């Protein structure tokens, strides 16, 4: 699955759509503690978080994440979006909670098979 496939989901809105939308999404990581994301997210993951401060861009760049989804209707300020644009980190927003976004991402990546 490519990041542009996520960008077309009706629940997501592009907050900062510049970057590699052809990036292959390897999975997802849900977390709000930056040190946890730095220690456990994998390259190519989409990061699902409620954090909106500028350090999310730095962590996404450090881990080479495919993009960021900000949940619960939160919005980053213009400085964060500017930095994300400069770094080529796509950011999407949604009113949905992290649990629902993670479930949707899992279903898209692994099919809707019950286990």
Residue, then its C-alpha position, 0 to 999 in steps of 0.5 A: x500500500x502506498x501513502x497516497x492510498x491513505x490520503x484518499x480515505x474520507x476520514x483523513x484530510x491533508x494538513x501538509x500533503x507535500x512529500x513522497x505520497x508514493x512511499x510504501x507504507x510498511x505498517x503503522x505505529x500509534x503513540x504519543x510519547x516521542x521517545x517510545x516512537x523513536x525506540x519502536x517505530x519502523x522505517x516506512x510506518x505511518x505514525x498515529x498520534x495526538x501530538x501537534x508540536x514541532x518535534x513530531x516532524x523531527x521524529x518522523x524524519x529521524x525514523x524515516x516514517x512515511x507520514x503522520x496522522x494527527x487524531x482527535x481533531x487536533x491541528x498543528x500550528x503553521x510553524x509545524x506545517x511549514x517545517x513538515x513541508x520543508x522536511x517532506x513529511x506528509x501530515x494528515x488530520x482526522x477527527x477519529x480517535x487513534x484506535x479507529x485509525x489504527x484499526x482502519x490502517x491494519x485492515x487496509x494493510x492486512x485485509x479484514x481477516x478475523x484472527 
